[in-house]
Amino acid sequence: MQRITRRNFLTAAVAAAASVMRAQAKPFDGRTMVVITAHADDFTLFAGGTIARLIEDGYTAHLIRVTNDEKDSYDLDAGETSHRNTVEMRAAADIIGIKEMYSLDFRNDEMDPIPETEIRARLIFLFRKLKPWTIFTFDPSAKYEENPDHKKTARAAEDAAWTSQGHLFLPEHFSQGLERWAVVDRYYWARQLDESDANKIVDITSTIDRKIRAIRAHKTMMRHTAWSLKEKLAEARLRLPLLDNIDEESVNRLIDIQIRERAESVGAKQGMKYAEEFHYVPLAAPGSYVMKNAVPLK
């Protein structure tokens, strides 16, 4: 019989703790993602379920909002609209599990005169600071996109993802202790993706309830969305009985119905209950020479 000594006990305890840590290890521990959203609610609407899943699997996530959301309310002034949307974005980010939040504060729906290079420069700085393995943002090639803020955000983010690696882009960053940074992969969302572009479908059955709770946190924007829909229907001589009385209950019910409807439609393509789809851009094409021959760093 082995004699139990203090040393034996401590050795066994350390081994047991290490075993538990290995069992609890997550596949993406140590990786960082940066989500670039034009407006407060975009990331939850288009990718909330997938972002939540990757965070559960070990990612640390940061959020960059490009505009100040000053125009997205039904009956508030610009200052109060921007304030409420910012506070509610933080609430939604907390539900999803996002760590830090940054805002570039360009004026909502007035980005046309802003040079894309100015937006790109701010994003390069944050990419070099945050060091994302992965970024999420709008698809810069989506042909059905009608919102100019979405288009400009997409182009600037895509450009920043590859120029942040260049030593001749904004070299003044290096004197501040920053280093060049290469983004490894990109998830692009869109209002509607062409079938050829929708090359990654993610099962969000386990996270759709959290996605819906996060969207509901955007109370000001969602109320505006409900009123806009009601008014458009009225102009078409139609009404949606659910919106006869617009209040928190009816708005939340509308969110639940519409989000599940879209996620079911996407999931049906791959036999999933609920899913989100993306134009996914990896480090290199699967099966390519690079991916067949790359080996782990020692």
C-alpha positions, -999 to 999 in steps of 0.1 A, spaced: 0 0 0 13 34 -10 19 57 19 0 91 15 24 119 21 19 156 17 42 155 -14 22 126 -29 -11 144 -22 1 177 -38 15 159 -68 -18 140 -73 -38 173 -69 -17 191 -95 -21 162 -120 -59 161 -114 -61 198 -120 -41 196 -152 -64 168 -164 -95 189 -157 -79 218 -176 -71 197 -206 -107 183 -206 -120 219 -205 -97 232 -232 -116 248 -261 -107 245 -297 -101 282 -303 -85 292 -270 -61 320 -275 -77 333 -307 -92 368 -311 -119 381 -334 -128 416 -343 -164 423 -355 -167 455 -376 -203 467 -378 -216 498 -394 -245 502 -370 -252 489 -335 -276 461 -345 -259 447 -377 -236 422 -360 -264 406 -339 -288 405 -369 -264 389 -394 -240 370 -373 -250 369 -336 -254 332 -334 -221 323 -350 -201 349 -330 -217 335 -298 -207 300 -308 -171 309 -315 -168 327 -282 -181 296 -264 -153 277 -283 -126 300 -270 -124 331 -290 -121 365 -274 -142 390 -293 -140 428 -298 -166 450 -315 -159 481 -337 -189 502 -346 -182 526 -375 -210 551 -371 -227 569 -342 -262 556 -349 -277 591 -344 -305 586 -369 -320 552 -360 -350 560 -338 -386 566 -344 -393 598 -324 -361 609 -305 -337 637 -312 -302 628 -326 -283 631 -294 -307 609 -274 -309 584 -303 -271 580 -304 -269 577 -267 -296 550 -264 -283 530 -293 -248 530 -278 -260 519 -244 -282 492 -260 -253 480 -282 -233 474 -251 -261 454 -236 -264 433 -268 -226 428 -269 -227 415 -232 -254 390 -241 -233 377 -270 -201 376 -249 -181 404 -265 -153 418 -244 -144 453 -256 -163 478 -277 -149 506 -298 -168 533 -318 -154 554 -347 -184 577 -344 -188 587 -380 -222 603 -386 -249 578 -394 -259 579 -431 -235 607 -438 -203 587 -446 -203 594 -484 -178 623 -481 -155 605 -457 -125 591 -475 -123 553 -473 -86 556 -465 -95 575 -433 -118 547 -421 -92 521 -432 -65 539 -412 -85 537 -380 -92 501 -385 -56 493 -392 -46 508 -359 -72 487 -341 -63 455 -360 -26 460 -350 -37 467 -314 -62 438 -310 -44 412 -333 -75 394 -347 -71 359 -361 -107 364 -375 -128 393 -386 -165 395 -392 -181 422 -413 -202 430 -444 -194 414 -477 -177 440 -499 -189 422 -530 -225 418 -520 -245 432 -550 -278 435 -532 -266 458 -505 -285 492 -505 -271 509 -474 -241 532 -482 -227 528 -446 -226 491 -451 -208 493 -484 -182 518 -471 -176 498 -439 -171 466 -459 -146 480 -483 -126 497 -455 -125 466 -434 -114 443 -462 -86 468 -472 -75 471 -436 -74 433 -432 -46 430 -457 -28 464 -454 -24 460 -416 3 435 -425 23 459 -447 54 477 -432 48 507 -454 12 513 -443 11 538 -415 46 531 -402 42 557 -375 23 529 -356 55 510 -350 70 539 -329 40 534 -306 48 498 -299 24 483 -325 35 457 -350 24 445 -384 -6 421 -382 -20 396 -407 -57 387 -404 -60 349 -410 -96 345 -420 -127 365 -427 -164 359 -423 -185 382 -446 -223 386 -440 -248 402 -464 -285 411 -467 -285 384 -494 -256 363 -506 -253 347 -540 -253 309 -538 -218 308 -551 -206 332 -524 -224 315 -495 -197 290 -489 -200 286 -451 -232 277 -432 -229 276 -394 -254 258 -372 -267 282 -346 -294 260 -331 -276 261 -297 -272 299 -297 -303 313 -315 -320 321 -283 -291 342 -272 -290 359 -306 -327 368 -303 -321 382 -268 -293 403 -281 -314 417 -309 -342 425 -285 -316 446 -265 -316 471 -293 -349 484 -281 -347 518 -298 -337 504 -332 -362 476 -331 -390 499 -322 -380 521 -352 -380 490 -374 -415 480 -363 -429 515 -370 -412 517 -404 -427 483 -414 -461 493 -402 -460 526 -422 -447 509 -454 -475 483 -451 -501 511 -447 -488 528 -479 -494 495 -496 -529 493 -482 -519 465 -459 -517 459 -421 -500 433 -399 -523 426 -370 -493 419 -347 -483 456 -351 -517 471 -345 -503 481 -311 -466 486 -311 -451 479 -277 -422 459 -263 -442 427 -264 -453 430 -300 -418 442 -311 -402 412 -294 -426 388 -309 -419 402 -344 -381 398 -338 -386 362 -327 -407 353 -357 -385 369 -383 -352 358 -369 -363 322 -366 -379 323 -401 -346 334 -417 -324 310 -397 -347 281 -406 -345 290 -442 -307 290 -442 -305 259 -420 -328 239 -444 -300 241 -470 -278 218 -448 -304 199 -428 -299 222 -397 -327 236 -376 -312 271 -374 -282 285 -393 -264 316 -405 -245 318 -438 -213 337 -448 -189 343 -476 -159 328 -459 -124 338 -469 -98 314 -453 -60 318 -452 -58 296 -483 -82 274 -502 -88 240 -487 -68 214 -507 -44 240 -521 -7 235 -521 -3 258 -491 -28 240 -469 -15 206 -479 21 214 -471 19 239 -442 32 224 -409 29 236 -374 55 261 -361 78 246 -335 
